[in-house]
């Protein structure tokens, strides 16, 4: 099945796409930037830099962190971060619905792996 992947290049130069949104969802699922990065096959540093960028590109932070101690640190999506994920996924679903007929027509004329 064909997937729609959206990437937004905002007028101020910031970008939002599937990788950043997936990372936010992984932070929600794992409660940790490090664990979210591992789940996506990226380094903690890369994950942290992406979260830091997201936290600075919007008017409110999308993730809050708690310093580690014996049990390690924690990260949580803010209500605003949840809104960003929800809106991105809604746009993705609307785009897929609007493009379904044209995508089906394109898929119908694709070569198969056996061709």
Backbone as CSV, one residue per row, in Angstrom:
resi,resn,N_x,N_y,N_z,CA_x,CA_y,CA_z,C_x,C_y,C_z
1,UNK,0.836,-1.175,0.000,0.000,0.000,0.000,0.889,1.249,0.000
2,UNK,0.546,2.179,-0.812,1.294,3.423,-0.906,1.043,4.281,0.325
3,UNK,2.097,4.867,0.842,2.005,5.765,1.994,2.244,7.195,1.530
4,UNK,1.540,8.122,2.135,1.762,9.542,1.880,2.739,10.054,2.931
5,UNK,3.777,10.705,2.487,4.762,11.298,3.385,4.752,12.799,3.146
6,UNK,4.503,13.556,4.192,4.445,15.009,4.066,5.648,15.655,4.728
7,UNK,6.181,16.665,4.080,7.243,17.469,4.670,6.858,18.923,4.447
8,UNK,6.864,19.672,5.529,6.514,21.079,5.443,7.768,21.919,5.575
9,UNK,8.001,22.779,4.596,9.073,23.763,4.640,8.398,25.105,4.899
10,UNK,8.436,25.534,6.153,7.740,26.746,6.544,8.475,27.981,6.034
11,UNK,7.738,29.085,5.927,8.284,30.335,5.390,9.477,30.837,6.208
12,UNK,9.522,30.502,7.507,10.632,30.974,8.347,11.872,30.077,8.245
13,UNK,11.827,29.067,7.361,12.976,28.187,7.152,12.942,26.902,7.959
14,UNK,12.011,26.801,8.899,11.893,25.580,9.697,11.221,24.487,8.876
15,UNK,11.463,23.245,9.293,10.905,22.088,8.589,10.254,21.126,9.576
16,UNK,9.176,20.506,9.115,8.513,19.470,9.895,8.128,18.364,8.931
17,UNK,8.529,17.143,9.274,8.228,16.022,8.410,8.036,14.753,9.202
18,UNK,7.950,13.636,8.508,7.626,12.372,9.165,8.648,11.927,10.198
19,UNK,9.919,12.209,9.989,10.934,11.784,10.950,10.780,12.469,12.291
20,UNK,10.576,13.769,12.288,10.409,14.503,13.538,9.122,14.100,14.245
21,UNK,8.060,13.920,13.476,6.785,13.525,14.089,6.889,12.103,14.643
22,UNK,7.539,11.207,13.907,7.760,9.846,14.422,8.563,9.896,15.724
23,UNK,9.570,10.762,15.780,10.376,10.889,16.998,9.518,11.358,18.170
24,UNK,8.644,12.319,17.933,7.741,12.766,19.003,6.863,11.611,19.489
25,UNK,6.366,10.815,18.566,5.538,9.669,18.960,6.347,8.641,19.744
26,UNK,7.615,8.485,19.395,8.467,7.550,20.133,8.783,8.081,21.532
27,UNK,8.947,9.390,21.673,9.130,9.974,23.005,7.885,9.695,23.841
28,UNK,6.720,9.879,23.243,5.465,9.584,23.957,5.430,8.124,24.393
29,UNK,5.810,7.228,23.509,5.733,5.791,23.785,6.753,5.331,24.821
30,UNK,7.957,5.904,24.790,9.052,5.413,25.634,9.368,6.287,26.844
31,UNK,8.893,7.540,26.829,9.163,8.426,27.960,10.612,8.841,28.097
32,UNK,11.359,8.761,26.999,12.788,9.053,27.039,13.267,9.414,25.639
33,UNK,14.106,10.441,25.556,14.684,10.803,24.266,15.654,9.725,23.811
34,UNK,16.447,9.197,24.741,17.413,8.148,24.386,16.698,6.913,23.852
35,UNK,15.653,6.474,24.550,14.915,5.284,24.112,14.191,5.543,22.793
36,UNK,13.679,6.745,22.618,13.019,7.091,21.359,14.016,7.021,20.208
37,UNK,15.207,7.571,20.432,16.246,7.514,19.407,16.640,6.080,19.080
38,UNK,16.833,5.266,20.128,17.180,3.853,19.901,16.100,3.153,19.094
39,UNK,14.841,3.423,19.408,13.732,2.780,18.694,13.736,3.141,17.215
40,UNK,14.310,4.297,16.899,14.364,4.742,15.505,15.725,4.511,14.867
41,UNK,16.649,3.888,15.618,17.967,3.601,15.070,18.860,4.819,14.954
42,UNK,18.666,5.794,15.838,19.519,6.979,15.789,20.207,7.178,17.134
43,UNK,21.255,7.939,17.114,22.010,8.205,18.331,21.206,9.114,19.254
44,UNK,21.569,9.063,20.540,20.948,9.961,21.502,21.192,11.403,21.086
45,UNK,22.401,11.710,20.659,22.721,13.092,20.271,21.832,13.572,19.140
46,UNK,21.659,12.753,18.115,20.799,13.133,16.982,19.363,13.348,17.455
47,UNK,18.845,12.427,18.272,17.487,12.551,18.788,17.357,13.824,19.622
48,UNK,18.331,14.071,20.497,18.288,15.253,21.351,18.314,16.529,20.521
49,UNK,19.165,16.566,19.494,19.238,17.756,18.634,17.922,18.008,17.909
50,UNK,17.275,16.951,17.442,15.983,17.111,16.768,14.916,17.617,17.737
51,UNK,14.876,17.062,18.943,13.911,17.527,19.945,14.199,18.979,20.313
52,UNK,15.460,19.319,20.482,15.828,20.698,20.794,15.374,21.643,19.683
53,UNK,15.583,21.233,18.426,15.139,22.052,17.289,13.621,22.235,17.331
54,UNK,12.894,21.135,17.574,11.430,21.219,17.654,10.996,22.139,18.788
55,UNK,11.660,22.039,19.921,11.308,22.879,21.065,11.538,24.362,20.797
56,UNK,12.456,24.681,19.893,12.745,26.080,19.591,12.020,26.595,18.343
57,UNK,11.460,25.719,17.543,10.824,26.193,16.310,9.379,26.637,16.505
58,UNK,8.764,26.202,17.581,7.381,26.578,17.863,7.322,27.572,19.024
59,UNK,6.151,28.161,19.215,5.988,29.161,20.272,5.967,28.542,21.663
60,UNK,5.786,27.241,21.741,5.810,26.509,23.008,6.649,25.256,22.821
61,UNK,7.211,24.721,23.893,7.958,23.464,23.772,7.025,22.297,23.455
62,UNK,7.554,21.330,22.739,6.784,20.126,22.404,7.138,18.959,23.318
63,UNK,8.326,19.024,23.928,8.796,17.985,24.844,9.406,18.669,26.062
64,UNK,9.093,18.136,27.238,9.765,18.591,28.463,10.580,17.422,28.988
65,UNK,11.717,17.764,29.598,12.605,16.728,30.115,12.787,16.909,31.612
66,UNK,13.148,15.814,32.236,13.470,15.803,33.660,14.861,15.201,33.787
67,UNK,15.717,15.859,34.509,17.092,15.394,34.665,17.127,14.009,35.300
68,UNK,18.089,13.234,34.884,18.235,11.872,35.388,18.829,11.826,36.773
69,UNK,18.595,10.746,37.398,19.167,10.448,38.703,19.464,8.971,38.712
70,UNK,19.092,8.314,39.765,19.318,6.859,39.837,18.551,6.120,38.740
71,UNK,17.337,6.555,38.479,16.510,5.870,37.478,16.652,6.426,36.085
72,UNK,17.473,7.446,35.914,17.636,8.052,34.602,16.647,9.184,34.397
73,UNK,16.797,9.886,33.293,15.930,11.018,32.991,14.626,10.578,32.362
74,UNK,13.784,11.551,32.120,12.499,11.269,31.488,12.180,12.394,30.512
75,UNK,11.361,12.089,29.542,10.889,13.082,28.581,9.410,12.826,28.336
76,UNK,8.665,13.913,28.209,7.219,13.822,28.024,6.783,14.806,26.950
77,UNK,5.860,14.378,26.106,5.247,15.303,25.162,4.369,16.265,25.944
78,UNK,4.455,17.528,25.622,3.573,18.516,26.229,2.209,18.435,25.539
79,UNK,1.185,19.027,26.125,-0.094,19.093,25.412,0.058,19.759,24.041
80,UNK,0.927,20.768,23.961,1.193,21.414,22.679,1.853,20.434,21.709
81,UNK,2.789,19.626,22.205,3.421,18.603,21.366,2.408,17.602,20.847
82,UNK,1.468,17.216,21.697,0.385,16.317,21.270,-0.424,16.962,20.144
83,UNK,-0.647,18.262,20.251,-1.391,18.983,19.210,-0.634,18.969,17.891
84,UNK,0.672,19.169,17.949,1.482,19.153,16.725,1.393,17.787,16.051
85,UNK,1.528,16.714,16.824,1.434,15.358,16.271,0.046,15.129,15.684
86,UNK,-0.981,15.504,16.423,-2.363,15.284,15.957,-2.642,16.037,14.654
87,UNK,-2.204,17.287,14.582,-2.447,18.069,13.362,-1.668,17.515,12.164
88,UNK,-0.431,17.105,12.397,0.357,16.524,11.309,-0.316,15.256,10.791
89,UNK,-0.716,14.368,11.693,-1.359,13.118,11.290,-2.700,13.375,10.607
90,UNK,-3.431,14.403,11.043,-4.698,14.749,10.386,-4.446,15.227,8.957
91,UNK,-3.427,16.064,8.781,-3.072,16.514,7.428,-2.647,15.345,6.555
92,UNK,-1.917,14.423,7.135,-1.482,13.237,6.396,-2.697,12.414,5.942
93,UNK,-3.656,12.213,6.822,-4.857,11.434,6.478,-5.701,12.144,5.419
94,UNK,-5.857,13.445,5.549,-6.634,14.206,4.564,-5.963,14.167,3.199
95,UNK,-4.645,14.285,3.182,-3.903,14.235,1.921,-4.044,12.865,1.273
96,UNK,-3.932,11.818,2.074,-4.074,10.454,1.540,-5.467,10.244,0.954
97,UNK,-6.483,10.736,1.648,-7.858,10.587,1.144,-8.045,11.352,-0.163
98,UNK,-7.504,12.564,-0.231,-7.648,13.379,-1.439,-6.878,12.788,-2.621
99,UNK,-5.794,12.095,-2.336,-4.938,11.558,-3.401,-5.233,10.106,-3.743
100,UNK,-6.150,9.471,-3.045,-6.370,8.021,-3.186,-6.631,7.587,-4.623
101,UNK,-7.491,8.267,-5.325,-7.822,7.866,-6.698,-6.614,7.964,-7.618
102,UNK,-5.900,9.067,-7.547,-4.718,9.246,-8.392,-3.607,8.268,-8.021
103,UNK,-3.425,8.014,-6.724,-2.420,7.035,-6.297,-2.767,5.637,-6.804
104,UNK,-4.046,5.274,-6.747,-4.469,3.962,-7.243,-4.189,3.841,-8.739
105,UNK,-4.416,4.908,-9.474,-4.141,4.892,-10.919,-2.648,4.729,-11.184
106,UNK,-1.822,5.392,-10.398,-0.378,5.248,-10.565,0.092,3.847,-10.182
107,UNK,-0.441,3.319,-9.090,-0.057,1.974,-8.663,-0.461,0.922,-9.695
108,UNK,-1.565,1.157,-10.392,-2.050,0.201,-11.375,-1.094,0.044,-12.551
109,UNK,-0.247,1.024,-12.790,0.659,0.954,-13.933,2.121,0.761,-13.514
110,UNK,2.346,0.434,-12.248,3.701,0.148,-11.790,4.122,-1.252,-12.213
111,UNK,5.389,-1.402,-12.468,5.947,-2.741,-12.703,5.919,-3.507,-11.394
112,UNK,5.761,-4.804,-11.477,5.861,-5.641,-10.298,7.301,-6.126,-10.175
113,UNK,7.706,-6.595,-8.993,9.091,-7.070,-8.844,9.450,-8.190,-9.819
114,UNK,8.469,-8.933,-10.295,8.724,-10.032,-11.228,8.871,-9.585,-12.665
115,UNK,8.549,-8.309,-12.973,8.619,-7.825,-14.360,10.030,-7.698,-14.837
